[in-house]
Amino acid sequence: MKREILLLVVWTALCFGQVSKAATKKAYSSDPARFEESIKRFEFADDEQPPPMGAIVCIGSSSIRGWHDSIQSDLAPLTVIPRGFGGSNMNDALHYADRIVLPYRPRAIVLYEGDNDVAQGIRPQTIADTFRLFVDKIHEELPECRIYFLSIKPSIKRWQLWLKMKKANRLIAAECSKDKRLTYVDVASAMLDERGNPRVEIFQEDDLHMTRSGYTLWQNTLKPILSETELQYESR
């Protein structure tokens, strides 16, 4: 009897997992294949000059892509591999992890997604569920890999969506609190002024993408957190 109950519990968990994955995939109407050429360019660059194994992969949407030119110097002496592809969402990061994350055998990952998800009408809970799928995919192959999630940022252009973004942030922060390998990094708070509104000077003319001042705020928030754990693993 006990064995039958145990088998039922396991079967139910497996079925729930399959339903969860299917439901999450269905929620995202955008096809990850739209980034195929961008991913191929990363792979071509990898063939020409293979990136170091065991580094820190920084993956995400245009907020990471826009940091490519300076992220390596901003986070030095930490060794980072920038792999941002603009316009992406959490499901895209999940889809392409096999090609632009796992092959590098990273010791840690910095992830920024969720911004475009909310703008595309994806529910905060679905974003958090997809983050969990991303984490599970990474840890299935790299069980010791640490993942740092950068909070979804406030912006002038998407200010009307901020409440939903904050909800997604809370859900993901709660998920991170359950696992010592996960760290929620609050980059959003420093981007708000004393009245709680987005700081105008850190955004480009499109009111969405950040200026150098915005990335300096991110650097000042993220680097100390990364360095506390990751600096000890750098080659001396």
N, C-alpha and C positions, 0 to 999 in steps of 0.2 A: 504493500500500500504506500509506504513512504517513498519507495522507488518510483512508483507511478506518479505521485505528486511532484517529485523532483523533476521527472521528465516533462511533466506538464508545464512546470514553471520555466524550464529551459526552452521548451518549444514556444511558449508564449512570448518570452523575451526575444527570441530570434525572429518571430513573426512581426513583433512590434518594431524591431530594428529595421526590417525590410520595408514595412509600411512607412516608417519615419523617413527613410531615405527616399522612397518613392514620392511621398508627399512633398518633401523639401525640393526635390528635382522639379516636380510639377509646378511649384509656386514660382519658380524662376522661368519666365517666358523667353528671356534672352538666351540665345545659343552661344555657348563658349567658343564655338568654331569661328566666331567673328574675330578672334584674336590669334588665329592660327599663324598668320604671317609674323606677328610680333614675337610669338613664341619661337618660331623657326629662326628668327634673327638672334635670339638669345642662344639657341642651340648651335648656330653657325659660329657665333663668337666663342662659345665653349670649345668647339672643335679646333678653332684657330689658337686659342689660348685658354687651356683648361683652368678654371678657378680653383682656389685651394680647397681641399677637403677639410671638414671640421670647423668651418668659419661660421659666421652669422648671416643668414639669408634674410634680406629685407624685401618683402613681397607686399603688393597692394595696388591700389588704384593710382590716379594721377597725383595724389599727394605724396606718394612714394616716387613715382616717375619724375615728378618735378624736383626731387631731391637728388637725383642721380649724379648731377655734376659735382656736388659737394659732400654727399653723405659719408664717403669714405674718409675724407679729411676731418669732417665734423665729429665722427665717432672714433677717430684714431686715438690710441694705438690698437683699438679693436679691429679685427679683420672682418669686413662686411662685403657681401655680394649683393648689389642692388638689382632687384628683379621686379620693378613696378611696371604695370601696363595700364595706361590711362583708360578710364571708363569701366574698369572691371568691378565686379561685385564679389561677395563672399563665395558664391557658387562657382565663379570663374577661378578663384584662388584654389578652391577644392579640386576642381577639374584638372588644373594644370600642375598641381603639386608633384605629380609623378614625373614631370619633365623639367621643371625649373626650381624644384626644392630638393626632393629626395636624392637625385643623382649626386648632389654635392655633399651628402652625408653631414649636414650641418649639426653643430652642437646646440645651436639656438636659432630661433626664427623671430623676426619682428614682423608683425602683420598689421596692415591697415586696410580694412574693408568695412562696409556698412553704410558709408556715405551715399554711394550710388544706389545701394539696395533700397534705402528709405525713399530716395527720390523716384525709384521705379515702382513704389507702392508695395514693397515687401514688408510684411508684418515684423515688428521687433522680435517676436518669439521665433519666427522662422529664421531670422538672421542669427539669433543665438543658437538655434538648433543646427544651422549649417556650420557655424563656428565649431560646435561640438563634433560634427562629422569631419571637419578639417583636422581637429586635434586627434581624433581617433585614427585617421588615416596616417598621420605623421607617426604617432606612437606605436602603431602596429608594426612599423618597420624600424623606427628609432625610438625605443621606449624611454631613453634618458633625455631626449631632446627637450629643451626648455623653449616655451613659446611666450612671447611678450606681445600682448594685444594693445595697440594704440587706440585710445578711445575715439569714437566718431567725433569729428570736430564740428563746432558751430561755424556757420558762415553767414554773410549778409544775404547772399542769393537764396539760401535754403533755410532762412531763419524761421519760416512758417512751419518747418518740419522738425524743429529742434525738440519739441516735446517727445515725438516718436523716437528721435535719435537718442535722447536721454534715457528713454525706456529700454532701448536696445543696449545702451551702455550699462545700465543697471543689471540687466539679465546676464550679460557677458561677464561683468565684474563678479557677479554671484557664482557663475560657472568657474571662474578662475580661482575663487576662494576655496574651492573644493579640492584643488590639486596643487601641490607645491611646485610642480613643473610649469605652472601657468602663472603669468603675472599680468595684471591689468594696469596699464600705464595711463594716467589721466593727463593727457595733453590739452584737453578742452578748457580746463579752468583758467589757465594762463592766457587763453585767447579771448577772454571776456574782460570788459572794462569794469570800472567800479559800480556801474549801474546794471551789470549783468548782461550787457549787449556785446556783440562781436566787435573787436577792436578794428577800426577802419584801416589803420595804417599797416596792418599785416596782410592785407588782401590786394591782389592785382585789380585791374579795372573791371574784370568780369565778376568781382565780388564773391568769387568761389575759390580760386586757386591762390596760394600764398606767395607773398614776397619773401625776400631774404630774411626780413625781420621775423616772419612767421616761422621759418625754419630754424632761426636762432632760438626761438622759444621752445621748439620741439627738441633741439639739441640740448638745451639746458635742462629740460625735463627728463629726457630719455637717457642721456649718456651716464649720469650718476647711477641710475638704476641698473643699466646694463653692466657698467664697470664693476659694481659691487660683487656681482657673481661671475661675469664672463672674463674679466681681466686676468684672473688666475690661470686661465686656460690658454692664454696667448703664448706663442713660442718666444723663448727668451734668447 
